[in-house]
Amino acid sequence: MFPWSPEFVWDATHVAFFGALYSVLATVAGSLALAAWRARRDALEGRSAAIAWHGDFEEMPASARACRHQLTGEAPGRACENGFDCRGCADHARLETRRQEAGRRGGADANVHYGFDLPLDRLYHRGHTWVREEKDGTLSVGLDDLARRLLGTPEEVELPRAGDRLEVNGAAARVTTRGKEVRVLSPVEGTVVEVRGEGPSATLRVDPGGSPDLRHLLSGCEARAWALRELERLQRAAGQESLGAALADGGELVEDVGAALPPAHYDMLLGELLLEP
């Protein structure tokens, strides 16, 4: 019975009931208002992409979240808990210092070939994009050779335009290939200055707006270990020996790797390599 009913009588029971009811309603309304305020604040501060990425990252199995120091054997069995963003990870700083002291940074300005190109004059994101610092302070960003061969000839590639803002682990491009749409994650944050080329071979020139923090990207021995791991994942997805042989020609991966994979394996591998949950 409610206060507007003629038979309603204010007594201790009704006071306690309505006090509790309106307290719950006020708490729910306050929580919704706070969530809306935080969502608006995160959007204004450019944090929406990072929040969405961390939600997706938590859905990935531990086997797909290997820490960069697990790849090099420095931290066996360690899985990343930071969305592949090492910039705020104290363990990464400690392990990196130990590596520097041991002189194991790995070669640079080289070109490693595992059936696909892995130039080591640049840095690599775990979503198979690369970053190269240019003399004018901008960053060149592109899709690495393994991912390019995996995508083949897509039906559609949606690239950003000059003036668009990129966020680390936000979408830098969207690709539709063999009916499947996947994101290409941005390895850096900044404003797109120029888009060069088309399709999977396109590169972006990005203004980071100052000195970029690229500690979350792989280089040297880490990049080599990661590339070998990704090649092993590709070989496992290929499955049969005959299919594995079809993936390469004289040790060179074919231009359209996806064409040699069964559709179910292709969908799985495409999602895993480009970090779709």
N, C-alpha and C positions, 0 to 999 in steps of 0.2 A: 504494500500500500504506500502511495507516494503523497507528498505534502499537498498536492492540488486536489486530492480526493476529499470530499466532505467529511468522511468518517475518520480522516487522519488525526492522530493525536501525538503531539510531541512528548515523548517519554525517553527514559535513559536508553532503552533498546534501539529506538529509532535514531537517536542522536549518535550512538556508537556505530550503527550501520551506515548511516549517510556520511559520517566522518570518515570511515574506512573507505567507502565507495569513492568519494571525491578525492581522497588522498591518492588512491590508485589511478584515477583519471588524470589528476594533476601530474603524477609521476610519468605516465605514458605520454602525455602531451609534452612534458618537458624533455623527455628522451627523444621524441620525434623532432622537436625543434632543435635540440642540440645536434642530432644526426644531420639535419638539413643544413645547419650552420657549418658543420665540419665539412660536409660535401661541397658546399659553395666555396669555403675557404681553400680546400684542397684543389678545386678546379681553378680558382684564381691564382694559386701558387704553382700550378703546373704539376701537381702531385698525383692527379687522377691515374695517369698511365702507370706510375710506380705501384700504386695501391692495387690496380687491376692485375699487374704482372705478378705481384707477390701472391695474390689469390690463385692465379694459374699455376705458379711455381709449386705451391704446396700440394697441388693435385698430381704432380709428377712423381713417379716412383723413385725411391732412393737410388736405384741403379742408373737413373738418368740425371742424377744430381751430384755426380762425382766432383769433389773438391779439386781445384786445379793442382793442389799439392798431392792429391792421391794419384793424379795422372803421371806425375814425375817420380812417384815412389817415396816422396818425403813424408806423407801422412797416409799410409795404407788403410783402406776401409773408410776413410773420412768422407762424409757427404756434406755438401754445401747446405747451409741453412739461411743464406742471405740473398737468395735470388741471383746468384752469380755476380753479385756486386760486392767486391772485396774492399771497397774504399773505406768502409767503417768496421772492418773485421780485424780485431786485435791479433787473432791467430795468424792471419795472413801476413800482417806486419812482422810478427815474430819469425815465421818461417821464411819470409823473404829476406830478412836480415841474416838469418843463418845461411841461406843460399849464397847471398852476396859474399859473406865471409869465407865460404868454401870455394868461391870463384866458379860457380856452376850456372851462371846466367845463361849461357848458350850463345851460339853464333848469331850474328845479325848480318844484314846486307848480303844475304845469300838467297839461293833459290833451291828449295828441296822439292823433289819430285817423287810422288807415291802413286803414279798413274794419273795424278792431277797436280796442278801447280800449287806450291805453297811458298810464295815469296816471303822472305823474312826481313824485308825492309819496311814491314808494316805490322800492325797489331791486329789481333783477331778476337772477335766476340764469339761466345759459345753458340750463338744462333746462326753462325756461318756468314757473318759479314766481316769486312776488314776495314781498318782505319789507317790512314797515312797522314802524318803531319806535314804540311806544306810550308815553304819558306815565308809565305805572306801571312802566316798565322791561322789560315783556314785548315780544315780537315777534309780530306777526300774519303768518301765512304762508298763501298761497293759490296756486292755479293761474291763470296769466295768461289773458287773454281769447282769444288766438289758440289756445292749447292746449285751452281749454275748448270752443271751436267745432270744433276738429279731432276731439276725442273724441266729440262728439255726445251721445247718450244711452247710456252704457255698460251692459253687462249686470251688471257688478259693480264696486264701488269699495271697496277694503279700506283703511280709515283707521286711524291709531294711536289709542290710548286715552289718557286722562289718566294721567300717570305714566310713560308710555313715553319712552324716551330717543332723541333724534334725533342723528345725526352728519352733518356736511357731506358731501354726495355719497353718503350712505347712503339707503336706501329710506325715503321719508316716506309713501308710499302705493303701492298696486298697483291697476291699473285693467285690467279685461277689457272690450274693446270690439271688436265684430265678430269675436269668437273669438280675438283676439290679446291677450295679457297683456303689459303694460309697467309698468315702475317709474316712479314720480315721485320724482326725487331731492330730498333735503332741501337747502335753501339755507343752513341754519344748524344749529348744534348747541345742544342744550339739552333741557329736559324739557317734554313737552306738559302744559299746564295745563288746556286746554279745547279741545273740538272743536265748532265751530259749523256748523250746516247739514249737508247730505248731498250725496253725489255730487261731480261736478267743481267745483261752486260752494262746497264746504265750505271753511272756513278754520280754521287751527290757531292757538291762542295758546300761545306757547312762552316758557318762562323760561330765558334764556341763562345764568343763574347768575353774573351779573356784567356788566361792560361788554363787549358783543359786538364781535368783530373782523369787520367786514363789508367789508373792502377788496376781497374777491374778487367782489363783486356790482357790477352795472352801474347807472349813473344818468346823468341828463342826456343829453349829446350821444352818449355811448356807447350808452345804451339806445335812443335813436332810430335810430342807425346799425344796431344789431343787429336791431331790429324790421323795418327796411326789408329787410335781408338775408334774414331769415326769410320775409318776404312774397314776395320774389323766388324763394326755394326752393319755396314753395308754388305759385307761378305756373308754374315750370318743371315741377313734378310734374304739374300739371294738363294740360300739353301742348297739346292742341288749343285753338284760339281759342274754339270753341263751348263747350268744357268750362270754359275760363277765364271766359266770360261767365256760366256757370251758378253759379260760385262766389260771385257778388256780385249784390246787388239795389240798384241806384242807388248803387254805390260802397261798399255795406255787405256784408261777408262774411256769408253765410248762417249760421244757427245751427248747422247740421250740415254742416260743410265735407267731412267724410269721406264723406258720402253722394254727393257729386259727383265723387269720385275713383275711378278704376279700382282694384280690390283690390290689385294688385301695387304700384301707385304709393302707395296709402294705407299699406300695410305699411312700405314704405321710408321714407316721409315721417314717419310716426308714430315710427319708431325713431330717425330722424335728429334730429327736433325734441326728443324727450324723452331724447336721448343714450343710447339703447340701441345697443351695438356690433353 
